[in-house]
């Protein structure tokens, strides 16, 4: 996967919310890729495993890719 640009517009989706079935698949946050990755990383429970980020150029990032972007580009 090429290194995504942190300023790219993106949307964070929660594919499965263990506490609220109505949130399954719903967009949780829109903003830059950096903003939504940080929000996804704040999921301290099992929600990161089912989180999905879709960028403006239709690239999808799932749990492992989200963790990689955070550790390689944001937490430095």
N, C-alpha and C positions, 0 to 999 in steps of 0.2 A: 504494500500500500504506500503510495507517495505521501510525503509529509504534508498534512493539511495546513492551510493558513488559518491562524487563530482568529483573524478578523472576518472570516467568511460567515455570512448569516446562516443560522442553523436553528433547528427546533429539536427539543428534547421530548421524547415520548416515553411513557411508562407502559411497557407491554403488559405487565401484570402487577397489580398492586395487591399485596396480601391482605390489606386491611379494608379495601374498598373496591368491590368488583366494578362499580360504575366508572372508575378511573382507568380500567384496562384499555390500553390503546389510545388514550387521550393525550393531546399535547400538554405538557406541563410548563414549558418555558420556551420563549423565543428570544433570540439575541445573537451575539457573536458565538462562534464555536468555543472560544475560551470560556465565556460565561456559562454556557450550557454544560460543558465538560466539568467545570467546578461544581455546578449544582448536582450533576450525576454522581460525582465522587463523594458528595455529602450524604448519599444514601448509605447509611451505616448498616442497614439490614440487607435482606436478600434482593432488594429492588434493583441494584446495579446489574445483577445477573440478567435481568430481563429488560433493562433500559435500552433505548435505541435513539441515536441522534441522526437526523437527516439534514445534510447541508444544502445550501441553495443550489449547488450543482448536482444534487440528487445522490450524493455519496452517503452510504449508511455506515455508521460506526456502532458496534455493539460492545458489550462489556470489556472484552480484552483490548479492543482498539481504543476505547475510552480511557482505560487505565494507561495504555501506552502513550497516548497524547498527553495525558496529565503528567506522567512521570518524565517524559522526554522533553516537553516544551513548557510546561507551566510551573512545575514545582522546582525548577532549577534556581 
